Amino acid sequence: EAYWGMGRYQDALNAVQSGIAKGVTDKNTAEMALGFAYVGLKNYAQAAKAFGTADGNDTAQVIGRLWSVYARSH
């Protein structure tokens, strides 16, 4: 989040991907962070894919779907 907040989207993407590779306990949060990094890089197809993987509780699914719609609209 720090990298993304500073506009360092490639660094954010690298950090999130590294974290996912190590294993995460909250897949939805990790995929959302991945999607945000892709949005920052203007890679909307990958962002939509990341956001679309949200599952489990209803809130994560709704938020993921909304961001996926945003990413696909670009």
PDB file of N, CA, C, O and CB in Angstrom:
ATOM      1  N   GLU A   1       0.820  -1.198   0.000  1.00  0.00           N
ATOM      2  CA  GLU A   1       0.000   0.000   0.000  1.00  0.00           C
ATOM      3  C   GLU A   1       0.858   1.253   0.000  1.00  0.00           C
ATOM      4  O   GLU A   1       0.489   2.258  -0.608  1.00  0.00           O
ATOM      5  CB  GLU A   1      -0.930   0.003   1.198  1.00  0.00           C
ATOM      6  N   ALA A   2       1.993   1.206   0.671  1.00  0.00           N
ATOM      7  CA  ALA A   2       2.865   2.374   0.709  1.00  0.00           C
ATOM      8  C   ALA A   2       3.377   2.706  -0.687  1.00  0.00           C
ATOM      9  O   ALA A   2       3.356   3.867  -1.095  1.00  0.00           O
ATOM     10  CB  ALA A   2       4.042   2.136   1.665  1.00  0.00           C
ATOM     11  N   TYR A   3       3.834   1.700  -1.417  1.00  0.00           N
ATOM     12  CA  TYR A   3       4.318   1.940  -2.778  1.00  0.00           C
ATOM     13  C   TYR A   3       3.204   2.488  -3.660  1.00  0.00           C
ATOM     14  O   TYR A   3       3.410   3.438  -4.415  1.00  0.00           O
ATOM     15  CB  TYR A   3       4.885   0.647  -3.385  1.00  0.00           C
ATOM     16  N   TRP A   4       2.041   1.895  -3.563  1.00  0.00           N
ATOM     17  CA  TRP A   4       0.918   2.325  -4.386  1.00  0.00           C
ATOM     18  C   TRP A   4       0.552   3.772  -4.062  1.00  0.00           C
ATOM     19  O   TRP A   4       0.277   4.565  -4.962  1.00  0.00           O
ATOM     20  CB  TRP A   4      -0.297   1.398  -4.175  1.00  0.00           C
ATOM     21  N   GLY A   5       0.549   4.107  -2.787  1.00  0.00           N
ATOM     22  CA  GLY A   5       0.225   5.467  -2.355  1.00  0.00           C
ATOM     23  C   GLY A   5       1.221   6.500  -2.829  1.00  0.00           C
ATOM     24  O   GLY A   5       0.875   7.673  -2.967  1.00  0.00           O
ATOM     25  N   MET A   6       2.459   6.086  -3.081  1.00  0.00           N
ATOM     26  CA  MET A   6       3.492   6.994  -3.577  1.00  0.00           C
ATOM     27  C   MET A   6       3.542   7.018  -5.104  1.00  0.00           C
ATOM     28  O   MET A   6       4.374   7.709  -5.692  1.00  0.00           O
ATOM     29  CB  MET A   6       4.852   6.592  -3.022  1.00  0.00           C
ATOM     30  N   GLY A   7       2.649   6.262  -5.738  1.00  0.00           N
ATOM     31  CA  GLY A   7       2.646   6.219  -7.196  1.00  0.00           C
ATOM     32  C   GLY A   7       3.695   5.293  -7.777  1.00  0.00           C
ATOM     33  O   GLY A   7       3.960   5.328  -8.979  1.00  0.00           O
ATOM     34  N   ARG A   8       4.291   4.468  -6.940  1.00  0.00           N
ATOM     35  CA  ARG A   8       5.318   3.517  -7.396  1.00  0.00           C
ATOM     36  C   ARG A   8       4.637   2.170  -7.656  1.00  0.00           C
ATOM     37  O   ARG A   8       4.794   1.209  -6.902  1.00  0.00           O
ATOM     38  CB  ARG A   8       6.484   3.369  -6.333  1.00  0.00           C
ATOM     39  N   TYR A   9       3.878   2.143  -8.752  1.00  0.00           N
ATOM     40  CA  TYR A   9       3.005   1.013  -9.018  1.00  0.00           C
ATOM     41  C   TYR A   9       3.762  -0.267  -9.355  1.00  0.00           C
ATOM     42  O   TYR A   9       3.338  -1.353  -8.958  1.00  0.00           O
ATOM     43  CB  TYR A   9       2.076   1.352 -10.137  1.00  0.00           C
ATOM     44  N   GLN A  10       4.866  -0.161 -10.074  1.00  0.00           N
ATOM     45  CA  GLN A  10       5.637  -1.369 -10.386  1.00  0.00           C
ATOM     46  C   GLN A  10       6.219  -1.969  -9.108  1.00  0.00           C
ATOM     47  O   GLN A  10       6.225  -3.188  -8.941  1.00  0.00           O
ATOM     48  CB  GLN A  10       6.769  -1.052 -11.395  1.00  0.00           C
ATOM     49  N   ASP A  11       6.707  -1.117  -8.211  1.00  0.00           N
ATOM     50  CA  ASP A  11       7.217  -1.621  -6.932  1.00  0.00           C
ATOM     51  C   ASP A  11       6.091  -2.262  -6.122  1.00  0.00           C
ATOM     52  O   ASP A  11       6.295  -3.285  -5.467  1.00  0.00           O
ATOM     53  CB  ASP A  11       7.875  -0.480  -6.123  1.00  0.00           C
ATOM     54  N   ALA A  12       4.910  -1.661  -6.168  1.00  0.00           N
ATOM     55  CA  ALA A  12       3.757  -2.227  -5.469  1.00  0.00           C
ATOM     56  C   ALA A  12       3.415  -3.592  -6.043  1.00  0.00           C
ATOM     57  O   ALA A  12       3.168  -4.539  -5.296  1.00  0.00           O
ATOM     58  CB  ALA A  12       2.541  -1.286  -5.567  1.00  0.00           C
ATOM     59  N   LEU A  13       3.400  -3.695  -7.367  1.00  0.00           N
ATOM     60  CA  LEU A  13       3.100  -4.969  -8.013  1.00  0.00           C
ATOM     61  C   LEU A  13       4.124  -6.027  -7.614  1.00  0.00           C
ATOM     62  O   LEU A  13       3.756  -7.150  -7.269  1.00  0.00           O
ATOM     63  CB  LEU A  13       3.071  -4.806  -9.540  1.00  0.00           C
ATOM     64  N   ASN A  14       5.392  -5.676  -7.659  1.00  0.00           N
ATOM     65  CA  ASN A  14       6.444  -6.629  -7.285  1.00  0.00           C
ATOM     66  C   ASN A  14       6.293  -7.094  -5.841  1.00  0.00           C
ATOM     67  O   ASN A  14       6.445  -8.279  -5.546  1.00  0.00           O
ATOM     68  CB  ASN A  14       7.825  -6.000  -7.485  1.00  0.00           C
ATOM     69  N   ALA A  15       5.995  -6.166  -4.948  1.00  0.00           N
ATOM     70  CA  ALA A  15       5.850  -6.513  -3.532  1.00  0.00           C
ATOM     71  C   ALA A  15       4.650  -7.433  -3.308  1.00  0.00           C
ATOM     72  O   ALA A  15       4.744  -8.403  -2.557  1.00  0.00           O
ATOM     73  CB  ALA A  15       5.702  -5.240  -2.683  1.00  0.00           C
ATOM     74  N   VAL A  16       3.540  -7.137  -3.948  1.00  0.00           N
ATOM     75  CA  VAL A  16       2.338  -7.963  -3.780  1.00  0.00           C
ATOM     76  C   VAL A  16       2.574  -9.350  -4.360  1.00  0.00           C
ATOM     77  O   VAL A  16       2.230 -10.353  -3.733  1.00  0.00           O
ATOM     78  CB  VAL A  16       1.112  -7.300  -4.456  1.00  0.00           C
ATOM     79  N   GLN A  17       3.157  -9.415  -5.547  1.00  0.00           N
ATOM     80  CA  GLN A  17       3.423 -10.719  -6.157  1.00  0.00           C
ATOM     81  C   GLN A  17       4.374 -11.542  -5.305  1.00  0.00           C
ATOM     82  O   GLN A  17       4.200 -12.754  -5.177  1.00  0.00           O
ATOM     83  CB  GLN A  17       4.000 -10.544  -7.558  1.00  0.00           C
ATOM     84  N   SER A  18       5.369 -10.904  -4.726  1.00  0.00           N
ATOM     85  CA  SER A  18       6.305 -11.592  -3.841  1.00  0.00           C
ATOM     86  C   SER A  18       5.588 -12.137  -2.613  1.00  0.00           C
ATOM     87  O   SER A  18       5.829 -13.269  -2.194  1.00  0.00           O
ATOM     88  CB  SER A  18       7.435 -10.649  -3.418  1.00  0.00           C
ATOM     89  N   GLY A  19       4.713 -11.331  -2.044  1.00  0.00           N
ATOM     90  CA  GLY A  19       3.949 -11.771  -0.884  1.00  0.00           C
ATOM     91  C   GLY A  19       3.029 -12.932  -1.206  1.00  0.00           C
ATOM     92  O   GLY A  19       2.922 -13.876  -0.423  1.00  0.00           O
ATOM     93  N   ILE A  20       2.369 -12.875  -2.344  1.00  0.00           N
ATOM     94  CA  ILE A  20       1.477 -13.960  -2.747  1.00  0.00           C
ATOM     95  C   ILE A  20       2.270 -15.245  -2.952  1.00  0.00           C
ATOM     96  O   ILE A  20       1.822 -16.324  -2.566  1.00  0.00           O
ATOM     97  CB  ILE A  20       0.715 -13.589  -4.035  1.00  0.00           C
ATOM     98  N   ALA A  21       3.443 -15.127  -3.555  1.00  0.00           N
ATOM     99  CA  ALA A  21       4.289 -16.301  -3.790  1.00  0.00           C
ATOM    100  C   ALA A  21       4.717 -16.967  -2.482  1.00  0.00           C
ATOM    101  O   ALA A  21       4.880 -18.186  -2.430  1.00  0.00           O
ATOM    102  CB  ALA A  21       5.523 -15.905  -4.595  1.00  0.00           C
ATOM    103  N   LYS A  22       4.899 -16.178  -1.437  1.00  0.00           N
ATOM    104  CA  LYS A  22       5.295 -16.714  -0.132  1.00  0.00           C
ATOM    105  C   LYS A  22       4.130 -17.376   0.586  1.00  0.00           C
ATOM    106  O   LYS A  22       4.327 -18.199   1.480  1.00  0.00           O
ATOM    107  CB  LYS A  22       5.871 -15.609   0.738  1.00  0.00           C
ATOM    108  N   GLY A  23       2.915 -17.013   0.189  1.00  0.00           N
ATOM    109  CA  GLY A  23       1.724 -17.556   0.830  1.00  0.00           C
ATOM    110  C   GLY A  23       1.026 -16.493   1.641  1.00  0.00           C
ATOM    111  O   GLY A  23       1.658 -15.737   2.378  1.00  0.00           O
ATOM    112  N   VAL A  24      -0.282 -16.442   1.499  1.00  0.00           N
ATOM    113  CA  VAL A  24      -1.072 -15.451   2.211  1.00  0.00           C
ATOM    114  C   VAL A  24      -2.209 -16.131   2.953  1.00  0.00           C
ATOM    115  O   VAL A  24      -2.677 -17.196   2.551  1.00  0.00           O
ATOM    116  CB  VAL A  24      -1.615 -14.391   1.244  1.00  0.00           C
ATOM    117  N   THR A  25      -2.649 -15.512   4.034  1.00  0.00           N
ATOM    118  CA  THR A  25      -3.788 -16.047   4.784  1.00  0.00           C
ATOM    119  C   THR A  25      -5.094 -15.412   4.322  1.00  0.00           C
ATOM    120  O   THR A  25      -6.164 -15.991   4.508  1.00  0.00           O
ATOM    121  CB  THR A  25      -3.596 -15.816   6.288  1.00  0.00           C
ATOM    122  N   ASP A  26      -5.015 -14.226   3.721  1.00  0.00           N
ATOM    123  CA  ASP A  26      -6.207 -13.537   3.243  1.00  0.00           C
ATOM    124  C   ASP A  26      -6.068 -13.312   1.740  1.00  0.00           C
ATOM    125  O   ASP A  26      -5.578 -12.274   1.297  1.00  0.00           O
ATOM    126  CB  ASP A  26      -6.418 -12.186   3.995  1.00  0.00           C
ATOM    127  N   LYS A  27      -6.502 -14.290   0.976  1.00  0.00           N
ATOM    128  CA  LYS A  27      -6.366 -14.249  -0.483  1.00  0.00           C
ATOM    129  C   LYS A  27      -7.099 -13.057  -1.086  1.00  0.00           C
ATOM    130  O   LYS A  27      -6.596 -12.433  -2.020  1.00  0.00           O
ATOM    131  CB  LYS A  27      -6.892 -15.542  -1.099  1.00  0.00           C
ATOM    132  N   ASN A  28      -8.273 -12.733  -0.569  1.00  0.00           N
ATOM    133  CA  ASN A  28      -9.042 -11.619  -1.127  1.00  0.00           C
ATOM    134  C   ASN A  28      -8.299 -10.292  -1.013  1.00  0.00           C
ATOM    135  O   ASN A  28      -8.258  -9.520  -1.970  1.00  0.00           O
ATOM    136  CB  ASN A  28     -10.387 -11.514  -0.428  1.00  0.00           C
ATOM    137  N   THR A  29      -7.723 -10.028   0.129  1.00  0.00           N
ATOM    138  CA  THR A  29      -6.978  -8.784   0.324  1.00  0.00           C
ATOM    139  C   THR A  29      -5.769  -8.737  -0.601  1.00  0.00           C
ATOM    140  O   THR A  29      -5.464  -7.694  -1.180  1.00  0.00           O
ATOM    141  CB  THR A  29      -6.533  -8.642   1.790  1.00  0.00           C
ATOM    142  N   ALA A  30      -5.088  -9.856  -0.736  1.00  0.00           N
ATOM    143  CA  ALA A  30      -3.917  -9.916  -1.615  1.00  0.00           C
ATOM    144  C   ALA A  30      -4.309  -9.667  -3.067  1.00  0.00           C
ATOM    145  O   ALA A  30      -3.628  -8.920  -3.771  1.00  0.00           O
ATOM    146  CB  ALA A  30      -3.218 -11.278  -1.486  1.00  0.00           C
ATOM    147  N   GLU A  31      -5.387 -10.277  -3.520  1.00  0.00           N
ATOM    148  CA  GLU A  31      -5.828 -10.098  -4.901  1.00  0.00           C
ATOM    149  C   GLU A  31      -6.317  -8.673  -5.149  1.00  0.00           C
ATOM    150  O   GLU A  31      -6.114  -8.129  -6.235  1.00  0.00           O
ATOM    151  CB  GLU A  31      -6.935 -11.096  -5.237  1.00  0.00           C
ATOM    152  N   MET A  32      -6.957  -8.068  -4.156  1.00  0.00           N
ATOM    153  CA  MET A  32      -7.380  -6.679  -4.293  1.00  0.00           C
ATOM    154  C   MET A  32      -6.155  -5.767  -4.426  1.00  0.00           C
ATOM    155  O   MET A  32      -6.140  -4.870  -5.268  1.00  0.00           O
ATOM    156  CB  MET A  32      -8.250  -6.253  -3.082  1.00  0.00           C
ATOM    157  N   ALA A  33      -5.136  -5.991  -3.604  1.00  0.00           N
ATOM    158  CA  ALA A  33      -3.912  -5.192  -3.687  1.00  0.00           C
ATOM    159  C   ALA A  33      -3.249  -5.379  -5.048  1.00  0.00           C
ATOM    160  O   ALA A  33      -2.729  -4.427  -5.632  1.00  0.00           O
ATOM    161  CB  ALA A  33      -2.933  -5.575  -2.557  1.00  0.00           C
ATOM    162  N   LEU A  34      -3.272  -6.606  -5.542  1.00  0.00           N
ATOM    163  CA  LEU A  34      -2.717  -6.882  -6.867  1.00  0.00           C
ATOM    164  C   LEU A  34      -3.493  -6.108  -7.928  1.00  0.00           C
ATOM    165  O   LEU A  34      -2.899  -5.512  -8.826  1.00  0.00           O
ATOM    166  CB  LEU A  34      -2.750  -8.400  -7.170  1.00  0.00           C
ATOM    167  N   GLY A  35      -4.803  -6.119  -7.823  1.00  0.00           N
ATOM    168  CA  GLY A  35      -5.628  -5.372  -8.769  1.00  0.00           C
ATOM    169  C   GLY A  35      -5.352  -3.881  -8.736  1.00  0.00           C
ATOM    170  O   GLY A  35      -5.281  -3.239  -9.785  1.00  0.00           O
ATOM    171  N   PHE A  36      -5.196  -3.322  -7.541  1.00  0.00           N
ATOM    172  CA  PHE A  36      -4.899  -1.891  -7.433  1.00  0.00           C
ATOM    173  C   PHE A  36      -3.560  -1.556  -8.084  1.00  0.00           C
ATOM    174  O   PHE A  36      -3.434  -0.525  -8.745  1.00  0.00           O
ATOM    175  CB  PHE A  36      -4.890  -1.458  -5.961  1.00  0.00           C
ATOM    176  N   ALA A  37      -2.572  -2.409  -7.905  1.00  0.00           N
ATOM    177  CA  ALA A  37      -1.265  -2.181  -8.534  1.00  0.00           C
ATOM    178  C   ALA A  37      -1.409  -2.199 -10.059  1.00  0.00           C
ATOM    179  O   ALA A  37      -0.832  -1.359 -10.749  1.00  0.00           O
ATOM    180  CB  ALA A  37      -0.236  -3.256  -8.073  1.00  0.00           C
ATOM    181  N   TYR A  38      -2.174  -3.150 -10.577  1.00  0.00           N
ATOM    182  CA  TYR A  38      -2.389  -3.210 -12.020  1.00  0.00           C
ATOM    183  C   TYR A  38      -3.151  -1.985 -12.533  1.00  0.00           C
ATOM    184  O   TYR A  38      -2.847  -1.485 -13.616  1.00  0.00           O
ATOM    185  CB  TYR A  38      -3.147  -4.483 -12.383  1.00  0.00           C
ATOM    186  N   VAL A  39      -4.128  -1.497 -11.778  1.00  0.00           N
ATOM    187  CA  VAL A  39      -4.836  -0.281 -12.181  1.00  0.00           C
ATOM    188  C   VAL A  39      -3.849   0.881 -12.272  1.00  0.00           C
ATOM    189  O   VAL A  39      -3.884   1.661 -13.224  1.00  0.00           O
ATOM    190  CB  VAL A  39      -5.980   0.051 -11.181  1.00  0.00           C
ATOM    191  N   GLY A  40      -2.974   0.989 -11.282  1.00  0.00           N
ATOM    192  CA  GLY A  40      -1.968   2.057 -11.303  1.00  0.00           C
ATOM    193  C   GLY A  40      -1.072   1.982 -12.522  1.00  0.00           C
ATOM    194  O   GLY A  40      -0.639   3.006 -13.049  1.00  0.00           O
ATOM    195  N   LEU A  41      -0.795   0.764 -12.972  1.00  0.00           N
ATOM    196  CA  LEU A  41       0.038   0.566 -14.164  1.00  0.00           C
ATOM    197  C   LEU A  41      -0.779   0.650 -15.454  1.00  0.00           C
ATOM    198  O   LEU A  41      -0.239   0.499 -16.550  1.00  0.00           O
ATOM    199  CB  LEU A  41       0.746  -0.784 -14.091  1.00  0.00           C
ATOM    200  N   LYS A  42      -2.071   0.889 -15.315  1.00  0.00           N
ATOM    201  CA  LYS A  42      -2.998   0.964 -16.443  1.00  0.00           C
ATOM    202  C   LYS A  42      -3.093  -0.354 -17.206  1.00  0.00           C
ATOM    203  O   LYS A  42      -3.372  -0.374 -18.405  1.00  0.00           O
ATOM    204  CB  LYS A  42      -2.574   2.069 -17.388  1.00  0.00           C
ATOM    205  N   ASN A  43      -2.857  -1.451 -16.493  1.00  0.00           N
ATOM    206  CA  ASN A  43      -3.018  -2.786 -17.060  1.00  0.00           C
ATOM    207  C   ASN A  43      -4.383  -3.288 -16.590  1.00  0.00           C
ATOM    208  O   ASN A  43      -4.487  -4.099 -15.670  1.00  0.00           O
ATOM    209  CB  ASN A  43      -1.839  -3.768 -16.622  1.00  0.00           C
ATOM    210  N   TYR A  44      -5.418  -2.783 -17.246  1.00  0.00           N
ATOM    211  CA  TYR A  44      -6.778  -3.009 -16.783  1.00  0.00           C
ATOM    212  C   TYR A  44      -7.248  -4.451 -16.962  1.00  0.00           C
ATOM    213  O   TYR A  44      -8.076  -4.925 -16.185  1.00  0.00           O
ATOM    214  CB  TYR A  44      -7.710  -2.089 -17.503  1.00  0.00           C
ATOM    215  N   ALA A  45      -6.741  -5.149 -17.961  1.00  0.00           N
ATOM    216  CA  ALA A  45      -7.139  -6.548 -18.155  1.00  0.00           C
ATOM    217  C   ALA A  45      -6.669  -7.397 -16.983  1.00  0.00           C
ATOM    218  O   ALA A  45      -7.429  -8.217 -16.467  1.00  0.00           O
ATOM    219  CB  ALA A  45      -6.567  -7.101 -19.478  1.00  0.00           C
ATOM    220  N   GLN A  46      -5.442  -7.211 -16.565  1.00  0.00           N
ATOM    221  CA  GLN A  46      -4.913  -7.960 -15.420  1.00  0.00           C
ATOM    222  C   GLN A  46      -5.600  -7.525 -14.133  1.00  0.00           C
ATOM    223  O   GLN A  46      -5.840  -8.346 -13.247  1.00  0.00           O
ATOM    224  CB  GLN A  46      -3.389  -7.765 -15.301  1.00  0.00           C
ATOM    225  N   ALA A  47      -5.917  -6.240 -14.026  1.00  0.00           N
ATOM    226  CA  ALA A  47      -6.618  -5.745 -12.840  1.00  0.00           C
ATOM    227  C   ALA A  47      -7.982  -6.406 -12.728  1.00  0.00           C
ATOM    228  O   ALA A  47      -8.364  -6.867 -11.652  1.00  0.00           O
ATOM    229  CB  ALA A  47      -6.768  -4.209 -12.892  1.00  0.00           C
ATOM    230  N   ALA A  48      -8.720  -6.456 -13.837  1.00  0.00           N
ATOM    231  CA  ALA A  48     -10.043  -7.082 -13.822  1.00  0.00           C
ATOM    232  C   ALA A  48      -9.941  -8.548 -13.428  1.00  0.00           C
ATOM    233  O   ALA A  48     -10.783  -9.062 -12.693  1.00  0.00           O
ATOM    234  CB  ALA A  48     -10.719  -6.949 -15.194  1.00  0.00           C
ATOM    235  N   LYS A  49      -8.913  -9.211 -13.917  1.00  0.00           N
ATOM    236  CA  LYS A  49      -8.702 -10.623 -13.572  1.00  0.00           C
ATOM    237  C   LYS A  49      -8.441 -10.780 -12.071  1.00  0.00           C
ATOM    238  O   LYS A  49      -9.005 -11.665 -11.428  1.00  0.00           O
ATOM    239  CB  LYS A  49      -7.520 -11.208 -14.383  1.00  0.00           C
ATOM    240  N   ALA A  50      -7.592  -9.927 -11.524  1.00  0.00           N
ATOM    241  CA  ALA A  50      -7.279  -9.997 -10.089  1.00  0.00           C
ATOM    242  C   ALA A  50      -8.513  -9.704  -9.248  1.00  0.00           C
ATOM    243  O   ALA A  50      -8.808 -10.429  -8.299  1.00  0.00           O
ATOM    244  CB  ALA A  50      -6.155  -9.009  -9.730  1.00  0.00           C
ATOM    245  N   PHE A  51      -9.226  -8.655  -9.591  1.00  0.00           N
ATOM    246  CA  PHE A  51     -10.424  -8.297  -8.831  1.00  0.00           C
ATOM    247  C   PHE A  51     -11.501  -9.370  -8.932  1.00  0.00           C
ATOM    248  O   PHE A  51     -12.269  -9.573  -7.992  1.00  0.00           O
ATOM    249  CB  PHE A  51     -10.975  -6.965  -9.320  1.00  0.00           C
ATOM    250  N   GLY A  52     -11.559 -10.049 -10.058  1.00  0.00           N
ATOM    251  CA  GLY A  52     -12.575 -11.069 -10.280  1.00  0.00           C
ATOM    252  C   GLY A  52     -12.379 -12.343  -9.489  1.00  0.00           C
ATOM    253  O   GLY A  52     -13.260 -13.203  -9.479  1.00  0.00           O
ATOM    254  N   THR A  53     -11.243 -12.485  -8.824  1.00  0.00           N
ATOM    255  CA  THR A  53     -10.978 -13.712  -8.066  1.00  0.00           C
ATOM    256  C   THR A  53     -11.497 -13.655  -6.637  1.00  0.00           C
ATOM    257  O   THR A  53     -11.398 -14.641  -5.908  1.00  0.00           O
ATOM    258  CB  THR A  53      -9.499 -13.990  -8.047  1.00  0.00           C
ATOM    259  N   ALA A  54     -12.040 -12.535  -6.229  1.00  0.00           N
ATOM    260  CA  ALA A  54     -12.554 -12.407  -4.856  1.00  0.00           C
ATOM    261  C   ALA A  54     -13.648 -13.439  -4.621  1.00  0.00           C
ATOM    262  O   ALA A  54     -14.573 -13.583  -5.421  1.00  0.00           O
ATOM    263  CB  ALA A  54     -13.097 -10.971  -4.594  1.00  0.00           C
ATOM    264  N   ASP A  55     -13.525 -14.143  -3.524  1.00  0.00           N
ATOM    265  CA  ASP A  55     -14.540 -15.135  -3.183  1.00  0.00           C
ATOM    266  C   ASP A  55     -14.716 -15.176  -1.674  1.00  0.00           C
ATOM    267  O   ASP A  55     -14.105 -14.393  -0.948  1.00  0.00           O
ATOM    268  CB  ASP A  55     -14.157 -16.532  -3.727  1.00  0.00           C
ATOM    269  N   GLY A  56     -15.526 -16.063  -1.222  1.00  0.00           N
ATOM    270  CA  GLY A  56     -15.728 -16.190   0.215  1.00  0.00           C
ATOM    271  C   GLY A  56     -16.900 -15.359   0.681  1.00  0.00           C
ATOM    272  O   GLY A  56     -18.046 -15.639   0.332  1.00  0.00           O
ATOM    273  N   ASN A  57     -16.617 -14.330   1.472  1.00  0.00           N
ATOM    274  CA  ASN A  57     -17.722 -13.547   2.030  1.00  0.00           C
ATOM    275  C   ASN A  57     -18.321 -12.601   0.994  1.00  0.00           C
ATOM    276  O   ASN A  57     -17.664 -12.233   0.021  1.00  0.00           O
ATOM    277  CB  ASN A  57     -17.245 -12.751   3.242  1.00  0.00           C
ATOM    278  N   ASP A  58     -19.536 -12.227   1.207  1.00  0.00           N
ATOM    279  CA  ASP A  58     -20.266 -11.404   0.245  1.00  0.00           C
ATOM    280  C   ASP A  58     -19.620 -10.043   0.014  1.00  0.00           C
ATOM    281  O   ASP A  58     -19.624  -9.553  -1.115  1.00  0.00           O
ATOM    282  CB  ASP A  58     -21.683 -11.211   0.713  1.00  0.00           C
ATOM    283  N   THR A  59     -19.070  -9.426   1.041  1.00  0.00           N
ATOM    284  CA  THR A  59     -18.468  -8.099   0.907  1.00  0.00           C
ATOM    285  C   THR A  59     -17.289  -8.141  -0.056  1.00  0.00           C
ATOM    286  O   THR A  59     -17.176  -7.278  -0.927  1.00  0.00           O
ATOM    287  CB  THR A  59     -18.016  -7.569   2.279  1.00  0.00           C
ATOM    288  N   ALA A  60     -16.413  -9.125   0.084  1.00  0.00           N
ATOM    289  CA  ALA A  60     -15.257  -9.240  -0.802  1.00  0.00           C
ATOM    290  C   ALA A  60     -15.696  -9.449  -2.242  1.00  0.00           C
ATOM    291  O   ALA A  60     -15.106  -8.882  -3.160  1.00  0.00           O
ATOM    292  CB  ALA A  60     -14.353 -10.390  -0.356  1.00  0.00           C
ATOM    293  N   GLN A  61     -16.723 -10.255  -2.445  1.00  0.00           N
ATOM    294  CA  GLN A  61     -17.217 -10.499  -3.804  1.00  0.00           C
ATOM    295  C   GLN A  61     -17.776  -9.224  -4.424  1.00  0.00           C
ATOM    296  O   GLN A  61     -17.487  -8.923  -5.582  1.00  0.00           O
ATOM    297  CB  GLN A  61     -18.293 -11.593  -3.796  1.00  0.00           C
ATOM    298  N   VAL A  62     -18.561  -8.484  -3.678  1.00  0.00           N
ATOM    299  CA  VAL A  62     -19.168  -7.255  -4.206  1.00  0.00           C
ATOM    300  C   VAL A  62     -18.090  -6.234  -4.540  1.00  0.00           C
ATOM    301  O   VAL A  62     -18.111  -5.648  -5.622  1.00  0.00           O
ATOM    302  CB  VAL A  62     -20.171  -6.658  -3.192  1.00  0.00           C
ATOM    303  N   ILE A  63     -17.161  -6.014  -3.642  1.00  0.00           N
ATOM    304  CA  ILE A  63     -16.095  -5.039  -3.881  1.00  0.00           C
ATOM    305  C   ILE A  63     -15.246  -5.473  -5.066  1.00  0.00           C
ATOM    306  O   ILE A  63     -14.919  -4.661  -5.931  1.00  0.00           O
ATOM    307  CB  ILE A  63     -15.216  -4.868  -2.623  1.00  0.00           C
ATOM    308  N   GLY A  64     -14.889  -6.746  -5.104  1.00  0.00           N
ATOM    309  CA  GLY A  64     -14.107  -7.258  -6.231  1.00  0.00           C
ATOM    310  C   GLY A  64     -14.822  -7.082  -7.554  1.00  0.00           C
ATOM    311  O   GLY A  64     -14.209  -6.689  -8.546  1.00  0.00           O
ATOM    312  N   ARG A  65     -16.098  -7.366  -7.576  1.00  0.00           N
ATOM    313  CA  ARG A  65     -16.871  -7.215  -8.822  1.00  0.00           C
ATOM    314  C   ARG A  65     -16.970  -5.756  -9.244  1.00  0.00           C
ATOM    315  O   ARG A  65     -16.870  -5.446 -10.431  1.00  0.00           O
ATOM    316  CB  ARG A  65     -18.280  -7.800  -8.653  1.00  0.00           C
ATOM    317  N   LEU A  66     -17.164  -4.866  -8.295  1.00  0.00           N
ATOM    318  CA  LEU A  66     -17.248  -3.442  -8.633  1.00  0.00           C
ATOM    319  C   LEU A  66     -15.921  -2.941  -9.229  1.00  0.00           C
ATOM    320  O   LEU A  66     -15.922  -2.240 -10.241  1.00  0.00           O
ATOM    321  CB  LEU A  66     -17.618  -2.614  -7.377  1.00  0.00           C
ATOM    322  N   TRP A  67     -14.817  -3.292  -8.616  1.00  0.00           N
ATOM    323  CA  TRP A  67     -13.524  -2.880  -9.143  1.00  0.00           C
ATOM    324  C   TRP A  67     -13.257  -3.557 -10.486  1.00  0.00           C
ATOM    325  O   TRP A  67     -12.629  -2.961 -11.362  1.00  0.00           O
ATOM    326  CB  TRP A  67     -12.403  -3.210  -8.143  1.00  0.00           C
ATOM    327  N   SER A  68     -13.721  -4.779 -10.656  1.00  0.00           N
ATOM    328  CA  SER A  68     -13.556  -5.463 -11.931  1.00  0.00           C
ATOM    329  C   SER A  68     -14.307  -4.727 -13.033  1.00  0.00           C
ATOM    330  O   SER A  68     -13.794  -4.582 -14.143  1.00  0.00           O
ATOM    331  CB  SER A  68     -14.042  -6.912 -11.830  1.00  0.00           C
ATOM    332  N   VAL A  69     -15.509  -4.266 -12.737  1.00  0.00           N
ATOM    333  CA  VAL A  69     -16.276  -3.483 -13.713  1.00  0.00           C
ATOM    334  C   VAL A  69     -15.514  -2.200 -14.053  1.00  0.00           C
ATOM    335  O   VAL A  69     -15.412  -1.828 -15.222  1.00  0.00           O
ATOM    336  CB  VAL A  69     -17.698  -3.146 -13.162  1.00  0.00           C
ATOM    337  N   TYR A  70     -14.990  -1.539 -13.051  1.00  0.00           N
ATOM    338  CA  TYR A  70     -14.207  -0.314 -13.292  1.00  0.00           C
ATOM    339  C   TYR A  70     -13.030  -0.605 -14.219  1.00  0.00           C
ATOM    340  O   TYR A  70     -12.798   0.118 -15.187  1.00  0.00           O
ATOM    341  CB  TYR A  70     -13.696   0.281 -11.956  1.00  0.00           C
ATOM    342  N   ALA A  71     -12.291  -1.671 -13.912  1.00  0.00           N
ATOM    343  CA  ALA A  71     -11.104  -1.998 -14.710  1.00  0.00           C
ATOM    344  C   ALA A  71     -11.474  -2.347 -16.146  1.00  0.00           C
ATOM    345  O   ALA A  71     -10.769  -1.965 -17.080  1.00  0.00           O
ATOM    346  CB  ALA A  71     -10.341  -3.161 -14.075  1.00  0.00           C
ATOM    347  N   ARG A  72     -12.567  -3.063 -16.324  1.00  0.00           N
ATOM    348  CA  ARG A  72     -12.973  -3.447 -17.684  1.00  0.00           C
ATOM    349  C   ARG A  72     -13.520  -2.271 -18.477  1.00  0.00           C
ATOM    350  O   ARG A  72     -13.595  -2.342 -19.704  1.00  0.00           O
ATOM    351  CB  ARG A  72     -14.017  -4.546 -17.627  1.00  0.00           C
ATOM    352  N   SER A  73     -13.902  -1.199 -17.808  1.00  0.00           N
ATOM    353  CA  SER A  73     -14.464  -0.041 -18.521  1.00  0.00           C
ATOM    354  C   SER A  73     -13.389   0.858 -19.116  1.00  0.00           C
ATOM    355  O   SER A  73     -13.708   1.829 -19.802  1.00  0.00           O
ATOM    356  CB  SER A  73     -15.337   0.772 -17.586  1.00  0.00           C
ATOM    357  N   HIS A  74     -12.141   0.554 -18.867  1.00  0.00           N
ATOM    358  CA  HIS A  74     -11.037   1.374 -19.400  1.00  0.00           C
ATOM    359  C   HIS A  74     -10.393   0.733 -20.591  1.00  0.00           C
ATOM    360  O   HIS A  74      -9.452   1.288 -21.158  1.00  0.00           O
ATOM    361  CB  HIS A  74      -9.989   1.620 -18.337  1.00  0.00           C
TER     362      HIS A  74
END
